[in-house]
Each structure stands twice: as C-alpha cells, then as structure tokens.
Amino acid sequence: MQLATNQISFLQPIADAVNQHLQVRNRATGKQPSVEQNKEILFRLRHGLVKLAPGRQFTPYWVTSQSTQPFIMAIYPDRQELISHSKTFLKCLDEGDSKAFLKEWNGFTKWVMEIDTRLLTPEHPLCVDNGEQFVALCCHEVGHATMENPLRLIENFIYQQRLMGKVETMMLSTNAFVRKFALPMFVYTIPFRVILHNGSDSIKEEIAADHFVPEEYRGELLNYMERHILNNADARHLVMTKEDFDNEQQVAIRFSRETIRMIKTRRKVLKSTLKAQYDQGDSKYMTELVETIGIKGMGYDPKSDETNTVYEESSLRCYDMDMEAC
C-alpha cells in the first residue's frame, strides 16, 4: 500500500516507542519493565492507526495469554456495533450481495485491538527484534481484519449456504435470538494469520503482495516471520493455506447452523459449549461476546452458569412462532 508521507510519519512514533521499551532496563534489577505498564505504545497506536485506516477508531490493550499457542494480535469490530450490524450482514450474505456486505463491514467505526504481551517480552521467542517489526504486524492485522477476513467469509458462507435448508436460512435472517449465535462466524478467524494463496512455500510472495503493509515495513515483517514464527512449533499454526483458513471459517459458520436446532432440542449441550468457551478464553473480547450470546440468545449467563428461566421461555416462544412461520 502506498501511503502518503504524513501517514507514514504517524507510524514511525509507534516503532520508536517500541524500540525505547525494548532498550529500557530497571536500574535496580536490570530487568525490563512489564509491557502491561507501557501506556505510551498504546497511545501511539491509537493515534497512528487512525491515519492508516481513516474513519476507524482503535482501542488497543495488552493481553497476557496463558496458552502455549500465541495469537500475536487481533483486531475486532466493537461488540455493540457487531450486534447492531448482524441483521444486515446476514441479509447480505443470504442474498449473496458481497458489495453490500463489504460496505456494511466498512461501516464499523470502532475497533478493539488485543496484543499478546509476549510480542514485547525480551528473550521470549515471539518478541519482536525492533519497533519496525511491531508496526508491520499491526498493519498486516488491520488489513486482515478489515479486508481479508470479510472477503473470505462471503465466499465460505455461500458455500455453506448450499448445505442449509430453507428453515435454517430464514431463522438466521429473521429470529433475533438465533442471530446472536451467528456472531462468532464474523470474528472467529480475525486473530493474526498469514494466508498462503499459492502453496505452502509462498510466504515471501504473500508478504511482498501484502498491500496493507507499507513497503518500508515489509522487509521487517518477513524477518519476523522467518525468525519467530516459521521455526516456532507453537506459532507455526499462524501460517496456513487458503484451504485451511476456509476450513476454520466454515467451522464457525456450521456452529451457527447447528445452534438453530440446539436451541430447542439440546439446550443443555449448547449451554455447556458456551460455558467451556467462556472459561477457556484469554481474549476479553471473545469472553464478553460469548457472555452476550448466552444472555441475549437464551437467557443463560456462562459466568455464573445460571439461566433466567423467564427470559428463556420468552425466547423459546418467539423461536417456535418463527419456526412455524418458516
């Protein structure tokens, strides 16, 4: 992507703040301060990324993950905006209107950015070598979340739609409770990925063609991938073929389909699934999304593992009415 000089000038301070963090050591202990205490980098990200993606506001924060498999970073649309757009999204997907879907997706104004603290923890295998690598990763993820993910979702939904019955299609579009369970498919594959379109050995070609990463930073993105991802068994899953990525996305779409029946006939299993997803998540965004789905979709709170039976009965009555109408 060709950026104007003033746009690139807003990215360099992010790199500078990261470089400063990597060089600082506590005088008493000789150790580096925890990145979670570093507000300067987050401040620079908020001001720099808005220049990279005009019209969008990013709220970044650090995530200390307990998982052995890193996620690097993830940029999600604001949860409330996602919910409010979901009806239109499903209508566009149902009609196969990719242009309208992308226009709606580009209508998101607020985004949440989660960053794995291991990216800036020296001596950890994931730690960037310099601030320029960090900026390149951020640019790549902005492009993945705002462009690559929705484009692939359109194609994968159309493929899965061929397997759906009329009832499933109509319930996803018309029932407000069922729509809540469709939310994961929009964001399931948003965390950092490098998708190989021309086979497993095309990493250099993919990065060279990554137009959301300015040319000035592409070399550092490739350096990071070669030094910290490709030879890291715990991180190798972040590089995948287009076919593997599509399979992941279709898992989320199938979950949305399956819940249509589970809401009525296998509620206990569905609640157990939500509870497991809530408990295992490192992502604050995904944890809160699962909580929203449970509470708004069927009156079930995965945090307390309790059900509002009045709300649940009301949602089931609405469900039955819509099923009869189908």
C-alpha positions as CSV (number, residue, x, y, z in Angstrom):
1,M,0.0,0.0,0.0
2,Q,1.4,3.4,-1.0
3,L,1.0,5.7,2.0
4,A,1.5,9.5,1.9
5,T,4.5,10.8,3.8
6,N,2.3,12.2,6.5
7,Q,0.6,8.8,7.0
8,I,4.0,7.0,7.4
9,S,5.1,9.8,9.8
10,F,2.3,8.7,12.2
11,L,3.5,5.1,12.1
12,Q,7.2,5.8,13.0
13,P,6.4,7.1,16.5
14,I,4.9,3.6,17.3
15,A,8.1,2.0,16.2
16,D,10.1,4.5,18.2
17,A,8.0,3.8,21.4
18,V,8.6,0.1,21.0
19,N,12.3,0.5,20.4
20,Q,12.5,2.5,23.6
21,H,10.6,-0.1,25.5
22,L,13.0,-2.9,24.3
23,Q,16.0,-0.9,25.4
24,V,14.8,0.2,28.9
25,R,16.0,-1.7,31.9
26,N,15.2,-1.2,35.6
27,R,18.3,0.2,37.3
28,A,17.8,-1.8,40.5
29,T,17.0,-5.2,38.9
30,G,18.5,-4.9,35.5
31,K,15.2,-6.3,34.1
32,Q,12.8,-4.7,31.6
33,P,9.6,-3.2,32.9
34,S,6.4,-5.2,32.1
35,V,4.9,-4.1,28.8
36,E,1.5,-4.1,30.5
37,Q,2.6,-0.9,32.3
38,N,3.6,0.8,29.0
39,K,0.9,3.3,28.1
40,E,3.0,5.2,25.6
41,I,2.9,2.4,23.0
42,L,-0.9,2.2,23.3
43,F,-1.2,6.0,23.0
44,R,0.9,6.0,19.8
45,L,-1.2,3.1,18.3
46,R,-4.4,4.9,18.9
47,H,-3.1,8.0,17.0
48,G,-1.1,6.2,14.4
49,L,-3.6,3.5,13.2
50,V,-6.4,6.0,12.7
51,K,-4.1,7.5,9.9
52,L,-3.6,4.1,8.4
53,A,-7.3,3.4,8.4
54,P,-9.2,6.7,8.2
55,G,-12.6,6.8,9.7
56,R,-11.8,4.0,12.2
57,Q,-11.1,4.3,15.9
58,F,-8.8,1.7,17.5
59,T,-8.7,0.9,21.2
60,P,-5.6,-1.3,21.9
61,Y,-4.8,-3.1,25.1
62,W,-2.4,-5.8,26.3
63,V,-3.4,-9.4,26.8
64,T,-1.3,-11.8,28.9
65,S,-2.2,-15.2,27.5
66,Q,-1.7,-18.5,29.4
67,S,-2.0,-20.5,26.2
68,T,1.2,-22.1,24.7
69,Q,-0.2,-21.2,21.3
70,P,0.3,-17.5,20.7
71,F,-2.3,-15.3,18.9
72,I,0.1,-12.4,18.3
73,M,-2.7,-9.8,18.0
74,A,-6.3,-9.5,16.9
75,I,-8.5,-6.5,15.8
76,Y,-12.2,-7.0,16.4
77,P,-15.2,-4.7,15.5
78,D,-16.8,-3.1,18.5
79,R,-19.1,-5.7,20.1
80,Q,-22.2,-3.5,20.1
81,E,-21.6,-2.4,16.6
82,L,-21.3,-6.0,15.5
83,I,-24.6,-6.9,17.1
84,S,-26.4,-3.9,15.5
85,H,-25.0,-4.8,12.1
86,S,-25.6,-8.5,12.3
87,K,-29.1,-8.4,10.8
88,T,-27.9,-6.5,7.7
89,F,-24.9,-8.8,7.4
90,L,-27.0,-11.9,7.4
91,K,-29.4,-10.4,4.9
92,C,-26.5,-9.5,2.6
93,L,-25.0,-13.0,2.9
94,D,-28.3,-14.6,2.3
95,E,-28.8,-12.6,-0.9
96,G,-25.1,-13.1,-2.0
97,D,-24.6,-9.4,-2.1
98,S,-20.9,-9.1,-1.4
99,K,-20.8,-5.4,-2.3
100,A,-23.4,-4.5,0.2
101,F,-21.8,-6.8,2.8
102,L,-18.4,-5.1,2.4
103,K,-20.0,-1.7,2.6
104,E,-21.6,-2.6,5.8
105,W,-18.4,-4.1,7.2
106,N,-16.5,-0.9,6.3
107,G,-19.2,0.9,8.3
108,F,-17.6,-0.2,11.6
109,T,-16.2,2.9,13.2
110,K,-14.9,1.4,16.5
111,W,-12.4,-1.5,16.7
112,V,-10.8,-3.3,19.7
113,M,-7.1,-4.4,19.3
114,E,-5.8,-7.1,21.6
115,I,-1.9,-7.5,21.7
116,D,-0.1,-10.6,23.1
117,T,2.3,-9.2,25.7
118,R,4.9,-11.8,24.6
119,L,5.5,-9.7,21.5
120,L,7.3,-7.2,23.6
121,T,8.8,-9.5,26.2
122,P,12.6,-9.8,25.6
123,E,14.1,-13.3,25.5
124,H,10.7,-14.8,24.6
125,P,10.7,-16.5,21.2
126,L,7.8,-14.3,20.0
127,C,9.4,-10.9,20.9
128,V,10.0,-8.6,18.0
129,D,13.5,-7.5,17.2
130,N,12.6,-3.9,16.8
131,G,9.7,-1.5,16.6
132,E,9.5,-1.7,12.8
133,Q,8.5,-5.3,13.0
134,F,5.8,-4.4,15.5
135,V,4.4,-1.8,13.2
136,A,4.5,-4.2,10.3
137,L,2.5,-6.8,12.3
138,C,-0.1,-4.1,13.2
139,C,-0.5,-3.0,9.6
140,H,-0.9,-6.6,8.5
141,E,-3.6,-7.3,11.1
142,V,-5.5,-4.2,10.2
143,G,-5.6,-5.4,6.6
144,H,-6.6,-8.9,7.7
145,A,-9.4,-7.8,9.9
146,T,-10.9,-5.2,7.7
147,M,-10.4,-6.8,4.3
148,E,-9.2,-10.4,4.1
149,N,-11.5,-11.9,6.7
150,P,-14.8,-10.4,5.4
151,L,-13.9,-11.3,1.8
152,R,-13.3,-14.9,2.7
153,L,-16.4,-15.1,4.9
154,I,-18.6,-14.1,1.9
155,E,-17.3,-17.0,-0.2
156,N,-17.4,-19.5,2.6
157,F,-20.9,-18.6,3.7
158,I,-22.2,-19.0,0.2
159,Y,-20.6,-22.5,0.1
160,Q,-22.2,-23.5,3.4
161,Q,-25.5,-21.9,2.3
162,R,-25.8,-24.6,-0.3
163,L,-26.0,-27.1,2.6
164,M,-28.6,-25.2,4.5
165,G,-32.3,-25.9,4.4
166,K,-34.9,-23.2,3.9
167,V,-35.7,-23.1,7.7
168,E,-32.1,-22.6,8.7
169,T,-31.6,-19.8,6.3
170,M,-34.8,-18.0,7.3
171,M,-34.2,-18.4,11.1
172,L,-30.7,-16.9,10.8
173,S,-32.2,-13.9,9.0
174,T,-35.4,-13.3,11.0
175,N,-35.0,-14.6,14.6
176,A,-33.3,-12.1,16.8
177,F,-32.3,-14.8,19.3
178,V,-30.8,-17.1,16.7
179,R,-28.9,-14.2,15.2
180,K,-26.9,-13.9,18.4
181,F,-25.5,-17.3,17.8
182,A,-24.3,-16.3,14.3
183,L,-22.0,-13.6,15.8
184,P,-18.9,-15.8,16.2
185,M,-18.7,-16.6,12.5
186,F,-18.0,-12.9,11.8
187,V,-14.9,-12.7,14.1
188,Y,-13.8,-16.3,14.6
189,T,-10.9,-16.1,12.2
190,I,-9.9,-12.4,12.8
191,P,-6.8,-13.1,15.0
192,F,-3.4,-12.8,13.2
193,R,-3.0,-15.1,10.3
194,V,-0.7,-15.2,7.2
195,I,-2.8,-16.9,4.5
196,L,-0.8,-18.6,1.7
197,H,-2.7,-18.5,-1.6
198,N,-0.1,-20.2,-3.7
199,G,1.0,-23.2,-1.7
200,S,2.9,-23.7,1.5
201,D,6.2,-22.2,0.3
202,S,4.8,-18.8,-0.8
203,I,5.5,-16.8,2.4
204,K,7.8,-14.3,0.7
205,E,5.4,-13.8,-2.2
206,E,2.5,-13.3,0.2
207,I,4.3,-10.6,2.3
208,A,5.5,-8.9,-0.9
209,A,1.9,-8.7,-2.0
210,D,0.6,-7.5,1.4
211,H,-0.6,-4.1,0.2
212,F,-1.8,-3.1,3.7
213,V,1.8,-3.2,5.0
214,P,3.7,-0.2,3.6
215,E,6.7,-1.1,1.5
216,E,9.0,0.5,4.1
217,Y,8.0,-2.2,6.6
218,R,7.5,-5.4,4.5
219,G,11.1,-6.5,4.9
220,E,10.8,-6.4,8.7
221,L,7.6,-8.4,8.5
222,L,9.3,-11.1,6.6
223,N,12.3,-11.0,9.0
224,Y,9.9,-11.5,11.9
225,M,8.1,-14.4,10.3
226,E,11.3,-16.2,9.4
227,R,12.9,-15.7,12.8
228,H,10.0,-16.0,15.2
229,I,7.1,-17.9,13.5
230,L,8.2,-20.3,10.9
231,N,10.7,-22.1,13.1
232,N,8.5,-21.9,16.2
233,A,6.4,-25.0,16.7
234,D,3.9,-23.2,18.9
235,A,3.4,-20.4,16.4
236,R,3.5,-22.3,13.1
237,H,-0.3,-22.6,13.1
238,L,-0.5,-18.8,12.3
239,V,0.7,-19.5,8.8
240,M,-1.8,-21.5,6.8
241,T,-3.0,-22.2,3.3
242,K,-6.2,-20.6,2.0
243,E,-7.9,-24.0,2.2
244,D,-7.0,-24.4,5.9
245,F,-8.2,-20.9,6.6
246,D,-11.5,-21.5,4.8
247,N,-12.0,-24.7,6.8
248,E,-11.6,-22.8,10.0
249,Q,-14.1,-20.2,8.9
250,Q,-16.6,-22.8,7.9
251,V,-16.4,-24.4,11.4
252,A,-17.8,-21.1,12.8
253,I,-20.5,-21.0,10.1
254,R,-21.5,-24.6,10.8
255,F,-21.7,-23.8,14.5
256,S,-24.2,-21.0,13.7
257,R,-26.3,-23.5,11.7
258,E,-26.2,-26.2,14.3
259,T,-27.4,-23.9,17.1
260,I,-30.7,-23.4,15.3
261,R,-31.7,-26.9,16.3
262,M,-29.8,-27.0,19.6
263,I,-31.7,-24.0,21.0
264,K,-34.8,-26.1,21.0
265,T,-33.7,-29.7,21.4
266,R,-30.2,-29.6,23.0
267,R,-30.1,-26.6,25.2
268,K,-28.0,-28.2,27.9
269,V,-25.3,-29.1,25.4
270,L,-25.4,-25.6,24.0
271,K,-25.0,-24.1,27.4
272,S,-22.1,-26.4,28.2
273,T,-20.5,-25.3,25.0
274,L,-20.9,-21.7,25.9
275,K,-19.6,-22.3,29.4
276,A,-16.5,-24.0,28.1
277,Q,-15.8,-21.3,25.6
278,Y,-16.2,-18.6,28.3
279,D,-13.9,-20.4,30.7
280,Q,-11.0,-21.1,28.3
281,G,-10.7,-17.8,26.7
282,D,-7.7,-15.5,27.0
283,S,-9.4,-12.9,24.9
284,K,-11.5,-10.4,26.9
285,Y,-13.4,-9.5,23.7
286,M,-14.3,-13.1,22.9
287,T,-15.2,-13.8,26.5
288,E,-17.6,-10.9,26.6
289,L,-19.0,-11.9,23.2
290,V,-19.8,-15.4,24.5
291,E,-21.4,-13.9,27.6
292,T,-23.6,-11.7,25.4
293,I,-24.6,-14.6,23.2
294,G,-25.6,-16.7,26.1
295,I,-27.6,-13.9,28.0
296,K,-29.2,-12.3,24.9
297,G,-29.7,-15.6,22.9
298,M,-31.2,-17.8,25.6
299,G,-31.1,-16.1,29.0
300,Y,-28.0,-18.2,30.0
301,D,-25.1,-16.5,31.8
302,P,-21.9,-18.5,31.3
303,K,-20.1,-16.5,34.0
304,S,-22.5,-17.6,36.8
305,D,-23.7,-20.8,35.0
306,E,-27.3,-19.7,35.7
307,T,-30.3,-19.3,33.5
308,N,-33.0,-16.6,33.6
309,T,-35.9,-19.0,33.0
310,V,-38.4,-16.3,32.3
311,Y,-36.2,-14.9,29.5
312,E,-35.5,-18.4,28.3
313,E,-39.2,-19.3,28.0
314,S,-39.9,-16.0,26.2
315,S,-37.1,-16.6,23.7
316,L,-38.4,-20.2,23.1
317,R,-41.9,-18.9,22.4
318,C,-40.5,-16.4,19.8
319,Y,-38.4,-19.3,18.4
320,D,-41.5,-21.5,18.0
321,M,-43.5,-18.8,16.3
322,D,-40.8,-18.1,13.8
323,M,-40.3,-21.8,13.1
324,E,-44.0,-22.2,12.4
325,A,-43.8,-19.2,10.0
326,C,-41.0,-20.8,8.2
